């Protein structure tokens, strides 16, 4: 995730508590979705779709923070 902006992500993780919180929550959701898809975790389809949507919302919020960072440091 955000491979092209890894340097910015690293800066944000150390400087921005909101970004760090979003990043950590996204990773938890990513692992939960992976476990559900791999059948290591029993989750009904509706709940799984909800987890995927929440993960996408977090990713979009992080992308927005990254774009703001780029504009502020251009």
C-alpha positions in Angstrom: 0.0 0.0 0.0 1.3 3.4 -1.0 4.6 1.9 -2.3 5.3 5.0 -4.4 5.0 7.2 -1.3 6.8 5.1 1.2 9.0 8.0 2.4 6.0 10.2 3.0 4.2 7.3 4.8 7.2 6.9 7.0 7.3 10.6 7.8 3.6 10.6 8.5 3.8 7.6 10.8 6.3 9.4 12.9 4.7 12.8 12.8 1.0 12.4 12.5 -0.9 10.5 15.2 -4.1 10.5 13.1 -2.4 9.0 10.1 -0.7 6.4 12.4 -4.0 5.4 14.0 -5.6 5.0 10.5 -2.6 3.0 9.2 -2.6 0.6 12.2 -6.4 0.1 12.0 -6.1 -0.5 8.2 -3.5 -3.2 8.9 -5.7 -4.9 11.4 -8.6 -4.9 9.0 -6.3 -6.1 6.1 -5.2 -9.1 8.2 -8.8 -9.8 9.3 -10.0 -9.8 5.7 -7.1 -12.0 4.7 -7.9 -14.5 7.4 -11.5 -14.5 6.5 -10.7 -15.0 2.8 -8.2 -17.8 3.7 -11.0 -19.5 5.8 -8.9 -19.1 8.9 -11.6 -16.9 10.4 -15.3 -17.5 10.2 -17.0 -14.4 9.1 -20.4 -14.1 7.3 -20.4 -12.5 3.9 -22.2 -9.4 5.0 -19.7 -8.8 7.8 -16.8 -9.4 5.4 -18.2 -6.9 3.0 -18.5 -4.4 5.8 -14.9 -5.0 6.8 -13.7 -4.5 3.2 -15.7 -1.2 3.0 -14.2 0.1 6.2 -10.7 -0.9 5.1 -11.3 1.0 1.8 -12.5 4.1 3.7 -9.4 4.1 5.8 -7.2 3.8 2.8 -9.0 6.7 1.1 -8.5 8.8 4.2 -4.8 8.0 4.3 -4.5 8.8 0.6 -6.0 12.2 1.3 -3.6 12.9 4.1 -0.7 11.9 1.8 -1.9 14.2 -0.9 -2.2 17.0 1.6 1.3 16.3 2.7 2.6 16.4 -0.9 0.9 19.8 -1.4 2.2 21.2 1.8 5.8 20.1 1.2 6.0 20.8 -2.6 
